[in-house]
Amino acid sequence: MPLSTLEQLTVMASQQLGTEDTAVDVHTGFTDLGLDSLMLVDFMFQVEDHFDIRIDHDRALEQPTLAGLARLVDALMAQRPTALAA
């Protein structure tokens, strides 16, 4: 079974922070997790590449938690046009 968006983001954040997945609280703010501004920019670029989306970083910071980012990523992915079947 594939990982949910939130689970994928948790794995990515834990790798960025060098911690275990279980040590990352998805409701804790990015800064409190230990992501400084430079790390956060790098993390957002990784998320964009991983999910093949573009994120308005100001919008992402409206709810600056992994849970909030997961909701935004899911919404952006739902807005993508679907490929037409050949």
Secondary structure, DSSP 8 states (H G I E B T S, - for coil): ----HHHHHHHHHHHHHTS-GGG--TTSBHHHHT--HHHHHHHHHHHHHHHT----HHHHTTS-BHHHHHHHHHHHHHHS------
